Amino acid sequence: MSLSPVFLEQEKKPPCLFFEDEGYYCVDNMPVSLLPAFFALPMNQQDETGIGFAFSMDARETGFVCDYKPILRDLRKSGAVVCILFLEADEKTLIRRYSQTRRKHPFAGNRDIRKAIGEELKVLLPLREKADTIIDTSSLNVHELKMMVRKMAYSMGGPHRPMRIQLVSFGFKFGLPLYADIVIDVRFLQNPYFIEELRPLTGKSEKIRDFVLNSDQTHLFLTRYMDLLNILMPQYEQEGKAYLTLAVGCTGGRHRSVVIAQEICDAMVASGRKVELIHRDIDKLLST
């Protein structure tokens, strides 16, 4: 796996390590010339190596672009399944990220950051053309990138696991979650935003929960929507889907969607399913 040097806001670990959550053995900044020696190590037990390997490499390594072709070719000849994931972002986004993280671009030297990014793109272009998957991270937050990497990990095989479910509450004003499989719009429910004393609160507060849930309309919706999900989920599993992402959206992602996503999560957990719940926009600033 080859990663262009992209740094995401709020990211606490390299994207490579997202594969670790899926059972892969991960190494960050491995020199490509060491790959043959690495695979010669006696690591035969699955509890040591997981279901595969993920390596994070980029243009910071001298000679990477020149050395990777023969090494990957030899690995494939030996029977290894090698997939290249290339991460990129537009120039404006990269400049902002380098500024926010205070990292120096590896090609910068005394040059302008734009020239350094242009040089990097030129150097990595042949690798990009060979990539199996390209992800443009320009509009992705760390959670969205993690989901896309997870789906790639599942598509590469590995042992069968029960379908994992992620629930995401979000605000339509901040955009749809690009990785969602099913999106439900709950903006038809009465909005606590327009009640001054409730506006600063979030869907985690009892006052907001009571406001949203104490409605026949809400209960009817939850009953019918859970009936639909209980029909769909076994069908997805039968088709071999490993990961299902359900998104619940309201206007700002702070009130109604948070409450409804929590209710759906609780119902699924009660039925024995494992669910990951993320409130994507709950901490976004309120605005008129």
NORFENUR-V766834 format. One record per pair of residues at least 24 apart in sequence whose ideal C-beta (glycine too) atoms are under 10 Angstrom apart, sorted by the first residue. I is the first residue (numbers start at 1). GAP is how many residues later the second one is. Records with the same first field share a line. If there is no record, write none. Layout:
I: GAP, GAP
This chain:
1: 25, 26, 29, 51, 52, 53, 54, 55, 56, 81, 82, 83, 84, 85, 86, 130, 131, 132, 148, 151
2: 30, 53, 54, 55, 56, 57, 62, 63, 66, 70, 81, 82, 83, 84, 85, 122, 125, 126, 128, 129
3: 25, 26, 51, 52, 53, 54, 55, 56, 81, 82, 83, 84, 85, 132
4: 53, 54, 55, 81, 82, 83, 84, 85, 90, 116, 117, 120, 123, 124, 127, 130, 131, 133
5: 51, 52, 53, 54, 55, 82, 84, 89, 92, 93, 98, 100, 101, 102, 112, 115, 119
6: 52, 80, 81, 82, 83, 87, 88, 91, 92, 129, 130, 131, 132, 134, 139
7: 82, 87, 89, 90, 91, 93, 94, 95, 96, 130
8: 79, 81, 85, 89, 92, 93, 129, 132, 133, 134, 135, 136, 137, 138
9: 87, 88, 91, 92, 132, 133
10: 131, 132, 133
11: 86, 90, 130, 131, 134, 135
12: 130
13: 129, 133
14: 40, 42, 44
15: 39, 41, 70, 72, 120, 122, 127, 130, 131, 133, 134
16: 38, 39, 40, 41, 69, 71, 133
17: 37, 39, 129, 132
18: 36, 124, 127, 128, 129, 130, 131, 132, 134, 135
19: 31, 32, 33, 34, 35, 36, 37, 66, 130, 131, 133, 134, 137
20: 30, 34, 133
21: 125, 128, 129, 132
22: 28, 29, 30, 32, 127, 128, 129, 130, 131, 132, 134, 136, 139, 142, 220, 221
23: 26, 27, 28, 29, 130, 135, 136, 138
24: 25, 26, 27, 28, 29, 30, 31, 129, 132, 134
25: 24, 25, 26, 27, 28, 29, 30
26: 24, 26, 27, 28, 29, 30
27: 26, 27, 28, 29, 30
28: 26, 27, 28, 29
29: 26, 27, 28, 29, 31, 32
30: 24, 25, 26, 27, 31
31: 24, 26, 30, 31, 32, 33, 36
32: 25, 29, 31, 32, 33, 34, 35, 36, 37, 38, 39, 40
33: 28, 30, 31, 34, 35, 38
34: 37
35: 32, 33, 36, 37, 39, 40, 45, 47
36: 35, 38, 39, 42
39: 36, 39, 41
46: 113
50: 108
51: 102, 105, 106, 107, 108
52: 28, 29, 31, 101, 104, 105, 106
53: 27, 29
54: 29, 31, 95, 99, 102
55: 27
56: 29, 31
57: 27, 70
58: 29, 48, 62, 66, 69
59: 46, 47, 48, 60, 61, 62, 64, 65, 68
60: 45, 46, 47, 60
61: 45
62: 44
64: 59, 60, 63
65: 58, 59, 60, 61, 62
66: 57
68: 58, 59, 62
69: 57, 58, 61
72: 58
81: 75, 76
82: 50
83: 48, 49, 50, 69, 70, 72, 73
84: 43, 44, 46, 47, 48, 49, 50
85: 46, 47, 48, 49, 50, 63, 64, 67, 68, 71
86: 38, 41, 42, 43, 44, 45, 46, 47, 48, 49, 50
87: 44, 46, 47, 48, 49, 50, 53, 58, 61, 62
88: 32, 33, 36, 40, 43, 46, 47, 48, 49, 50
89: 28, 46, 47, 48, 49, 50, 51
90: 27, 46, 47, 48, 49
91: 26, 27, 30, 47
92: 46
93: 43, 44, 45, 46, 47
94: 26, 27, 43, 44
96: 42
97: 40, 41
132: 24
139: 36, 39
140: 37, 38, 39
141: 33, 36, 139, 140
143: 25, 34, 36, 133, 135, 137
144: 24, 31, 33, 34, 35, 36, 136
145: 33, 34
146: 33, 132
147: 30, 31, 32, 33, 96, 98, 129, 131
148: 30, 31
149: 30
150: 29, 92, 93, 95
151: 28, 30, 91, 92, 94
153: 89, 90
154: 86, 87, 88, 89
155: 87, 88
158: 84
160: 80, 82
161: 81, 82, 113
162: 75, 80, 110, 111, 112
163: 70, 71, 73, 74, 75, 76, 77, 78, 79, 80, 81, 110, 111
164: 77, 78, 79, 80, 81, 109, 110, 111, 112
165: 64, 68, 71, 78, 79, 80, 81, 99, 100, 103, 104, 108, 109, 110, 111, 112
166: 77, 78, 79, 80, 81, 99, 109, 110, 111, 112
167: 77, 78, 79, 80, 81, 93, 94, 95, 96, 97, 98, 101, 108, 109, 110, 111, 112
168: 77, 78, 79, 80, 81, 85, 89, 93, 108, 109, 110, 111, 112, 113
169: 34, 77, 78, 79, 80, 81, 84, 85, 86, 87, 88, 89, 90, 91, 92, 93, 95, 96, 108, 109, 110, 111, 112, 113
170: 77, 78, 79, 80, 82, 83, 87, 88, 91, 108, 109, 110, 111, 112, 114
171: 78, 79, 80, 81, 82, 83, 84, 85, 86, 87, 109, 110, 111, 113
172: 77, 78, 79, 80, 81, 85, 109
173: 76, 77, 78, 79, 80, 108, 111, 114
174: 75, 77, 78, 79, 106, 107, 110
175: 74, 105, 106
176: 71, 73
177: 68, 69, 70, 71, 72, 101, 103, 104
178: 69
179: 64, 66, 68
180: 64, 65, 66, 67, 68, 69
181: 51, 55, 60, 62, 63, 64, 65, 66
182: 43, 46, 47, 50, 54, 62, 63, 64, 65, 66
183: 62, 63, 64, 65, 66
184: 37, 41, 44, 45, 62, 63, 64, 65, 73, 76, 77, 80
185: 62, 63, 64, 65, 66, 72
186: 26, 32, 35, 36, 39, 62, 63, 64, 65, 69, 70, 71, 73, 74, 75
187: 62, 63, 64, 69, 70
188: 29, 30, 33, 62, 68
189: 24, 26, 28, 29, 32, 61, 66, 67, 68, 70, 71
190: 24, 25, 27, 28, 65, 66
191: 59, 60, 61, 64, 65
192: 58, 62, 63, 64, 67
193: 57, 58, 59, 61, 62, 63, 93, 95
198: 57
199: 53, 55, 56, 87
200: 54, 86
201: 53, 54
202: 50, 51, 52, 53, 56, 57, 77, 80, 81
203: 47, 50, 51, 52, 53, 54, 55, 56, 57, 58, 59, 60, 76, 79
204: 50, 51, 54, 55, 58, 75, 78
205: 50, 53, 54
208: 46, 47, 48, 50, 51
209: 46, 49, 50, 53, 54
210: 49
211: 44, 45, 48
212: 38, 43, 44, 45, 46, 47, 48, 50, 51
213: 46, 47, 49, 50
218: 38, 41, 42, 45
219: 44
221: 39, 42
222: 38, 41, 42, 45
223: 44
225: 35, 38, 39, 42
226: 37, 38, 41, 42, 45
229: 35, 38, 39
230: 37, 38, 41
233: 35, 38, 40
243: 33
244: 29, 31
245: 31, 33
246: 29
247: 31, 33
248: 31
249: 31, 32
250: 31
251: 30
252: 29, 30, 32, 33, 34, 35
253: 26, 27, 28, 29, 30, 31
254: 25, 27, 28, 29, 30, 31, 32
255: 27
257: 24, 25
258: 24
